[in-house]
């Protein structure tokens, strides 16, 4: 059985989706719909940059959705890929919106609007330079939790992403992040400061979630055609009201990606297809279980390989 997975922030690159955009009208229509909804040329930033603009959170989030949905629409409508063979849809952070759009739960233009607003709200929650994120490599969850206890009273320091075995992301106030990095170094543990503009998926994002409550609840969600594995609970969900609630909670909650993948594997999934720019999730899935099959789709050739 197969699952579709959709990437989140960090997978963006200038020019993503350009090959499909040039060749398929359906992709042009999707890019144009995004431009019209946002009232600025998102498509130009995606295709031409500049990179520093594409990296802005309120741009990155709708941009990755636009490319992911363009790839999915090409796969299904131009190459007659049969989605009925799929069991689950899941996405990493903003990728959950891509999963909802492609599963028929959420209109693309509504998702574009929500992600632009979500990005702005997340960026505005913490002043620039006051928060940070740290990737910790080669540690078990219980070890990280113990190291966080040693940080003291320097401020918020929380697990933001449980991505895969040996890859956990920490989010919080910059002083606490710096202290945690010192503790890790003393214990000969590897960590990398992430080049992000805000401390995502921690309690510092609560104000962003509060701003998004009315926006998310006012949008119409349908029951998805495929169960969505949510970041917050790491189990299958298809109730529109629950999906809305979990999208709000997701903003300040841990992304339980490792648990989500294991849930899908334990429920019969042996092949994961990553739809969207890059292949970050493909790598994470392989770290979680090297025995499952993984495919990532970015280009027409990738589509041909999967549909032949």
N, C-alpha and C positions, 0 to 999 in steps of 0.2 A: 504494500500500500504506500501511497505517496502523500507528501505534505508540501505545500508551497510556503516559503518563508521570504520575508521582505526586510531589507536592511534599514538601519537607522543612521543617525548623524555620524559623520566621519567617513562615509563611503563616497561622498561627493567628489567630483573632479570636473574641471572645466572641459566641456565638449562631450560630456556623458549623454548618450542617446543620439548623438549627431547622425550616425550612419542610418539608423531607423527613421529619424526625422526627415532626412533627405529623400528616402525611398518610399515611405508609406504615408498616404494622406491621413490615415487614422491617427498617426502620431502627431502630424501637424495640427490636426483638429484639437487634440488633447492639449498640446502646448498653447495653442491660440485661446482655448477656453480658460486656461490658467491665467493668461495675460489679461483677458477681458474681466475675469472675476476679481483679480487683484488690482486692476487699473494701473499696472506698470508692466514693462517688458521682462517678465520672469524668463521667458524663452531665450532672450538675448543674453541674459546673465548665465543661464545654463550652458548655452552653446559657445559663447565667446568670452565669458568672464566680465570683469576681472575677478581673479581668484579671491581677493580679499573681500569682495562684495558677496560672492557665492558662499563664503564661510560665515556670513552673518546668520545667526540662528533663525531669524524670521524669514530669511531667504532660503537657507539650506533645507529647512523642513518641507515647505511646499515643493521645492525643486526636486528633492529625492522622490517624493510621492509622484510628481509629474512623470519622471523618467520611468519609475517602476510600473505605473499604470500604462504608460505607452508601450512598454515591453509586453506586459500581460495582454493588452488589447491586440497587439500584433500577433502574438502567439495564438490567441483564440480565434480572432476574426480573419486574419490573413492566411494562417497555416492550419486552421481547423483542428487545433489541439482540443481534445475532449476533456473538459474539467471534471466530468462525472467519475473519472478514475481517481480523483483526489479525495482525501478524507478530512484533512485539517488545513486551515490557513493560520499563519502566525507571523508577527512582525516584531522587530526589536525597537522598542520605544516608539518613535514616530512611524516606524514600519507597521505598527498595529493599524494605523489609519489606512495604509496601502492595502493591508489584508482586508479591512472592512469594505473598502471601495471595490476591490476585485471580487469579493464574495457577494456583492450586491446589497450590502447592508447600508451603505452610505453613498450619496451622490458625490461624484468627483469634485464638483465645484464647491459643495458644502465642506468637503474635507480640505480643499485648498484654502478656503477662508479660515477654517478652524486652526490649521497648522500655522498660517501666517500670524494669527492672533496668539496662538500658543507660544510661538517663538518670541514674539514681542513681550508677552507677559513673563516668560521665563528669564529673558534678558534683563528685564526691569526689576526683577525680584531682589537682586543683590547688586550693589554698586560694583563697577568694573574694578578688578584687582582685589576685591574683598573675599572672594571665594575661589576654590580650585578643585581639581580632580586628579586622582593618582591611580595609576594602574599598578597593581601588585601581582607579581608573577611567582609561581612556584609555591604558593601558600595554600593550606587548607582553610576552609571557612572558620573553623574553631580557632585557628591560630590568629587570623585577622581580628576576630572578635576580641581575643585576649590582648592583642597589641593596641586596639582602639581603647580598651579600658585603661591602658597605661598613659594615654595622652593627657589626662588631667582635665583642667578647666579652661583650656584655651579656646573652646568654642565647639560648634557642631562638627562632628566627624562620624560619618555613617557609611555603611555599605550601600552603594548606588546600583551596581550591576554585579550579579553573579553570572558571569558570562560562560565560563567553561571550567573544567578542571585546571587549577593553577592559573586562572586569570580572573581576578576580582578587582572591581573599580570602586574607589573610595571617593566620597564627595563631602565638602564641608567648607568651613571658614579657613582662610589661608594659613593662619597661625597654627591651627590644629593639624592641618595637612602637612605643614612643614615639620612639626614635631613628630608626627607619625612617620614621616620619611626618615628622620634621624633615628627613631627607634628601630625601624626596619633595617637601616644600614648597620646599626650596632649588632643586630641579630643576623647579619649577612644574608638579608633577604633583598631581592631585586625589586625596585619600583621605578616607575617612569611618570613624570609630571605630564599630564595631557594638555595639549594646546587648545583649551576651551575657554569660552568667554564667561561662563557661569558654572556654579556647582549644581549640576542637574541631579534629579532623582534623589533628593534628600529633603529634610524638613524645611530647609531654607526656601524651598519652592512652594511652600504652602500658600503664600500670597498670590502666586501665579495660578494655582489651582482655584483659589477663590474667585479670581477674575474670570476664569473660564467656565464657571458653573452655569451662568445664565446663557453663555454662548453655546455650550454643548447641549444643554437641556432644551434649547429652543429649536435645534435642528432635528429634522425627521430621520430616524433610524428604522430600517426594516430588519426583519429576522434574516440573518445571513444564510446563504444557500449552503454554506459549509460551516462547521463549528470553528469558532475562533479560540485559539489558546491565548489567554490574556497574560500580559506581563505581571500583573498584580497577584493573581491567584495561581497561575501556571496549570490551569485545568481548562477543559472545554466549556465554552459559553455561547449561547445563541439567543438569549433574551435581550431585546433592545434596551430596556430600562437598566438592566445590569451592566450592559456594555457601556452605556453613558456614564454610569456611576464609576466604573472601573477606569474609564479614560480620564476622569477628573482625578481619581486617586493615583493614577499612574504618574502624574506630574511630579509628585513628591515621594513616591514609593520606590522600593527596590525593583529593578528589572530582573525577574527570576528566569533568565534565559536557559540556564543549564537545566533547571527543573522542568521547564516547558518542553525542551527537547526530549528529556527522559520520559516525560508523560506521553509524548507522541510515540516514542519507541515502544514503551510498555503497552501501548494500545494499538500495536500492529504496524507502525510506520517503519519501513526499511529503506525508503528513498526520500531525500529532501531536495527540492528544487528551489534554488535561490533566484528570485526575480528582482532585478534592480542593479544599480551601479556597484562595481567591485565584487569581491567574493569573501568579505569578512565573515559572514555567517557560515559559509561553507567551511571555512577554517575552524570556526568554533565548534560546529557539529562534529567534525572529525576528531577534535580534541575530546569531545564528550563520549563518542563511540566510534572508533575507527572502522567498525565492521559495517556500518550503514553506507549506502550509496549516496553520493552528493553530486549535484550538477548546479552550475551557476549560469544564468542566461543574461548576456549583455548585448550580443550582436546577432545579426541574421544567421551567421554560421552556427552559433550556439542553438538557435531555434531549429535550423535544419537538422542538426545532430540529434535533437530530441524528438523530432517529428518524422524522421525518415523510417 
